[in-house]
Amino acid sequence: MSLADADASDAGFGARIRSAIFWRSGSQIVSQVISWGVTLAVIRLLDPADYGLFAMTQVILNFATFLNGYGLVSALVQSDSVEPHRLRQAFGIMMLLNGGLAALQLVIAPVAADYYDQPMVADLLRVQALLYLSTPFISVPEAIMGRALDFRRPAVVNLIAAAASAAMALTGALSGWGVWTLVWAPITGFWVKAAGYVIVTGFRPVPSFDFRGTGAMVTYGASLLGGQLFWIVQSQADIFIGGRMLEPHQLGLYAEALFLTQIFVSKFVPPLNDVAFPAYARMQKDVSRVAWSFCKAVKLLLLLTCPVYFGMAVTAEPLVETLFGAKWLDMAPFVTILALAMPFMTLQVMFAPVSNALGRPGTTARVAAVGAVVMPVAFLIGIRFGAIGLAWAWLLGFPMLTAATVKLAGGPMGLRASDLLRAAAPGIGCSLLMAGAVMALDQLLPPLPAPVRLGILVPAGGLALLAALLLCARGTLGELVALVVRRAAPA
């Protein structure tokens, strides 16, 4: 390995975590700004039906992806030490798994097209098989950098990959590629990232097919499969159910509303979890330290994200019209409902890296099993009311799933419900006060163009949030400021 593993007993471990968060989250923010800027331009050029067709293919990709071997990467990060030969063995396994998945997708492509009654789906899936082939070149270098808590190198690569993907998306949209724009853009990004990761880590992509001694690694990775399968069932059930019963236009409205409201939980929480998993793994012998760190993370993350979620909910109409254009205005009711469900999802997904780092992937699997029952049942009930029913299923189902997660995953690390509630209270409480102030102001405004209306409500919401924090959560605000500006590692 060209990078040294991080050591939790080292005096600079806290500073290393902070640096990792800075590079991982900072690069994610910059890359997402690039991506969103192009995405908004592309959305205005494409139709909701294009996004509906693309969403149908994502169900198939995500169902197959849980077999791509990423659990082996978690095993490499979680283990005490890793030899270079073990990395080559993991790379060989990843090549076999992902080559098989690419071949399997070619076979099932026409079956999926028949299920959705959309012939175009088969052609899209055949090309998207290229995504699997890039996975081995991304996953093993990720393990190397994750063990070292070095996120500066992947940050640079991710920025380059985001720029390449955005350039391809803009080219496709302006050239009239339609739904194919949504296919080729991520393929470009994945392969640029694969090449970049191999270069910056110095990893030699030479596989070993001598799998002797890989039993523990494979067992750990396989133990994560159940949880991943259940997660796929939970997260893809809405499109799988709705894709067969809704027209592509309606499905596209719902899918893009889900994309908009999940931006923070799907784009910013996973990078933090990427840092949290190896950090928790290095401190796994001190469970009380893990629980304290988890509550601290919950407090600060909800303080950052809840204002965004609640702000989306109360400004959905001008937000959608400003960002997406008037032809997407029917998406606003979906955004309002889905945004209110996202704080629960943010909290729920934070538990997985803790359980995995403590060597309890079975807990993650049990939590995912509950979700694989609760959410599909909610979607089956909700679809009776059309696409909007799928949104209500999120708001009614996810609080139940989050409560089950706290009970199942919180126990092994000694997490008390009262501590968790205290951690979540500042972010949720102050955001509710902010949302109420924004709604009251919106009622007083005369009819205005959407950008002007949004330009008034957003700064007003920011001021209302600051006032709420100063009145109700001054200490938490101080912690957040200290996290951003402090250079010395915390005690």
N, C-alpha and C positions, 0 to 999 in steps of 0.2 A: 504494500500500500504506500502511496506517495504522500499521504496525509496522516498525521498522528491522531490517535483516538483522544477524545476529551476525557478528563478525569474529574469526577465530582468532588474529590478531596483536594483538588488543586485550588490554591488561593484565588486564582483568576477565573474560576468556573462561572461565577455570577456574571462577570464582565463578558465572558465568552457567550453566555446565553443571550445577554442584552445585544451583543454585536450580531448574533445569529438572527434575532428578531428584527433588528434594524435592516439587515441586508435582505432577509427573506421577505418581510412585509414591505419594505421600501421598494424593492424591485417589483413586487407584485402590484403595488399601487401604480408605479410608473408604467409597467407593461399594460395594466388594465386601462389606464388613461389613454394609451395609444390604441388599445383594442376597442374601447368604448367609442372613441372618436370616430373610428372607421365603421364600427357596428351601427352607430346612429345614421351614418351616411348610407350604409348598405340597406338598412331597414326601410329607409325612405324610398329606395329604388326597387326593392323586392315587395312581394305581396304576402299577406298572412298565410295564404295557401302554401307558399314555398316553405315557410317555417313549419307548417303542419306536416308536410311530407318529410322534412328533415327530422322532426321529432319522432316520427314513426321509425326511422332507421336507428335513432339513438337508443330506442328500447332494445333492439337486437344487439347492438354493439355493447351496451352495458350488461346485458345478460351474459354475453360471452366473455366480457372482460374480467369477470371475477375469477376466471380460470387462467389468467395470464401470468400467474406466478409471483405477483407482487408480495405475497405473504413471505416468500423467501427473502425479500429485501428486509422486511421487518425482523426476520430471524437473524439476519446478518447484523442489523443495528443493535438488537437486544442482547446478543451473545457477548461474553466477556472479551473474547479476542477472535480475530479472523485472519487466517493465513491467505497469502496470494493464491494458492492452489484452490482454496475454498471459493474464492471469487470466480475463478475459471469454471469450477463445477456449477456454481449458481448460474453463470452465463450460459453454459451448455444446456442446463434444464430450461432456462428461459427461452432459448432458441427453439427447442423442441416444442414447448408448449405453445408459443405464439405462432410458429409455423403451422402447427395443427389447427389453431383457431382460425387463421387466415383461410386455410383450405375448407374448414367446416362452414365458414360464412359463405363461401362461394356455392356450397351445396344447398344451404337453407335459404338463400336469397329469393328464389322463386316461391318458396313456401310462405315466406313472410309477405311477399307481394300479394299472394292469393288471400291471406288472412285479412289484410287491410283493404283488399280489392283496389289496389293502386299499383299497376304494372311498373311505374317508374321506380318504386321502392327497390325492386330487384337490381336494376342497373346501379343505383346509388350504393347499395350494399356491396356489390362486387368491387367497386373502386375503393370503398372504405376499408377493405381488407388490408390495404397497405399500412394502415395505422398499427396493426399488431406487430408487423415486422420491425418497427422502430423501437418497440418496448425493451428488448434486452439491452440495447445500447444506452437507454436512459436509466433503467432501474438499478443496475449494478453500480455505475458511477454515483448515483444518488445515495446508495448505501455507504460508499466510501466517504462522501462528503458529510453525510448525516452523522456517522460515528465521530467524525472530527469536529462536528458542530461548525463546519465551514460553509457558510451560505453566501459568501462574497462571490466565489467563482460561478456557482449556478445562477446568481443574480444577474451577472453580466450576460451569460448565455441566454437566460430567459428573456432579457430585454431584446437581444438580437432576434430570437425566435418570434417574439411578439411582433416585432417590426416586419419580419418576413411574412408572417401570417396575415397581418393587416394589409400589407401591400398586395398580396394575392387576392384577398377579399375585395379590396377596392377595384382591382383590375377586373375581376370577374363581374362585379356588379355593373361597372361602367360598360363592359363589353356585352352585356345582355346574357350572361350565363344562367341566370335564374337560380334555381335551387342548387346547381352545381357549384355556385360560389361558396355555399356553406359547406360543401364537401372538400374542395381543394384547399381552402384556407387552413383548416386544422392539420391536414396532411403535411402541408408545407412547414407549419410550425413545429410539428412533432419531429420531422426529420432534421430540421436545423438544430433543434435542441439535442437530438441524439448525437449528431456530429460534434457539437460544442462540448457536451459533457465528457465525451471520450477524450477530447483534446485537453481540456483544462485539468482533468484528473490524472492524465497520463496512463489511464487504464488500457491495457492491451486486449482488444476484443478477440481473444483466442479461446474458444471454448474447450472444456475438458468433458469428455463423455465417460470418464471413469468416475462413477458415482459412489465408490466405496467411501464410507465415513460420512455420508450426507444424511444419515437417518434422522438425527436430531433436528437438522435444519428443515428437512422435508416435513417431519412431523409437526414442528411448530408452524410452518407455513400452511400445512393442511388443516391444522386446528383453526386457522383464521378463515378457511373457506366457508364454513357454515355460516359464520357471521356475515361474510361478504355476500353470500347467496341470499340470505335473508334481507340484507340491506338493499340488494338489487330488486328483489320482489317488492319491498316497501317503496322504494323511490321511483320505480318504473311502472307500478301498477296503474297509476292514473292515465298515462299515455297509452298503455297497453289496452286498458278498458275503453278509454275515450276514443282512441284511434279507430276502433271498429264501429263505434256508434255515432261519431260526430263527423261533420264535413271538415275537410282540411282547413277551411277558413276559420271555423269556430275553434278547432284544435290549435291553430296557429295563434289566435288571440290568447287562449289560456296558456299555451306554452311560453309565449313571450312575456306574459305577465308574471309567470313563475320565474322566468329568467331574470326579470328586472328586480323582483323582490328578493331573490336568492343571491344577488350579486355579492353581498357582504358575507353571507354564511357559506357560500360555495367558493368564493375567490379569496377571501381574507382569513377565514378561520382555518382552512386546510394548511396554509403556510405556517400559521402559528402552531398548529398541531404537528407539523413537520419538525418544528423546533422542540415542542413540548415532549414528543415521544422519546427522543434520545436523552433529553434533559431528565425526565422522570426515570428513565431506565438507569441513568448514572446514579440517581439518588434513591433507588428502589429499596435499599436496606433500611431507610429511615422513613417509615410510613407516615408518621406525623408531619414530617417535612413536606411530603407529597400532598397531604390534605390541605396544609396551610397554603402551599403554592397554588393549588387548584382554586381555592376560594379567592385568592388574590387575583388570579387570572379571570375568574368569573366576574368579579367586581369591575375590573378595568375594561374587560371586553364588552360587557353589557352597557357600561357607561358610554362606550364609543358607538355601539351599534343600535341600541334602542332608539336614540333620537332619530336615526336615519329611518328605521322601520316605521315608527309612529309618524314621522314627517311624511313619508310616502303615503301612508294611509289617509292623512287629512288633506293632502294636496294632489291626489291621484289624477284628477281631471286635467288641471293645467300642466302637471308633470308629463302625462302621456302625450298631450297635444303638442307640447313644446319639444319633447325629445323625439317622438315618433312621427308626428304629423297627424292631420285631421282624420285620415283614413283608418287610424288605429284607435280612435277615441272610444270605441266600444270596449276597449281593453280596460278602461279605468275602474269599473266595478270589481273586476278580478284583482287588480292591484290593491285596492282598499282592503279586501278580505284577506288576501294572502300575506300582506305586509304585517298584519296583526298576529299571524301564526309564526313569523320568523324568529321572535325572541325565544320561543320554546325550542325551535329547531337549533338555534345557536347554542343554547345551553346543553341540549341533548347530545350533540356531536362532539362536545368537549370531553366527554367521558371515555371515549374509545382509546385515545392514546395512553390514558392513565392505566386502564385495565390491561392493555397489551404490554406496557412497560413494566408492570408489576408481575408479568408472567402469567396473567389470567385471561388469555384470549377466549376462554370459555364463557366468561362473563359478557364479553362483547357479543358473542354468538347468541347468548340467551336474550340479551336486550334486542338484538336484531330480529330474533324469532318473534318477540312480542310485536315489534313493528310490522313484521311480515303478515301478521294477523290483523292488527288493529287498523292499519291504513288501507289495505285492499278492501276490507269490509266497509270502511267509511266511504271509499270511492265507489263501490258497488251501490251503496245507498244513494250517494250524491249524484251519480250519473242519471238517476231517474229525473232529476231536475235540470238536466242539460249540462252545458259546460260550466255554468256558474255553480252547480252543485259540487263539482270537483274542488272548487276553491273553498266552499264551506266545509268540505270534508277535511281539508287541512286545518282549518281553525278549530274544528270540534275534535278531531282525532289526535293532533299532536300534543296538546296538553296532557292527555291521558298517557301517551307514550313517554313523555318527559318524566311524569311522576313515576312510572314503572322503572325508568332508567335510573333515577335517583335512588330508588330502593335497592335495585339489583347491583349497581356499580358503585354506589357510595359506601356501602358497608365494608368491603375489603380494605378500603383506605381510611376507615374510621371517620368518614364524613358525616356530620350531623346535619339534619334537615334545617335546624335553626341557624347554623352557621351559613348554610347555603342561601337561606332566605335573607339573612343580613347582607350577604355579599351582593345579591341581586337587587336589593331594595333601592339603592341610590340610582342605578341606571333606569330601572322601570318607573319608579316614582317620579323622578324629575322629568322623564320623557312624557309621562302622562300629563303633567302640568303644562309642559311645552305644547303638546297637542291640543289641549283645551284652549290655550291662548291663541293658537293659530286658527282654530275653528271659529272662535269668537270674532277675530279680526276679519276672517274671510266673509262672514255674514254681513259685516259693515261695509265691505268694498262695493263700489258700483260695478256694473259690467265692464270688464277690461279684457284686452287681448291676453291669451294664455301666458306668453312670456312675461308680460308686465305683471300680471297677477302673481305668477310664480316668483318673480323678482322682488315682490313686496313681502310675500309670505315666508320665504326662506330666511332672509335676514331677521325678520321679526321672530321667527322660531328660534334662531340662534341666540338672540338677545333674551328671549323668554327662558331658554334652557340655562344660560349663564346665570340669570337671576335665580332660577330654581336651585341650581347647584350652590350658589353662594348662601342661599337661605337654609337649604335642607341638607346639603352634603358637602360642606366646605372642606372637610378632611379628605374625602375621596377625590375632590378636584385637585387638592394639593398633591395627592399621590400620583395622579395622572400627569400633572405638570412635572413632578420630580422624575417620573419615568422617562419623559421626553428630553428634559434638559440636563439631568444628572449624568456626569461622566464616570464617577466612581461607582464601583459595584456595590449593591446593597449588602448589608451584613447578613 
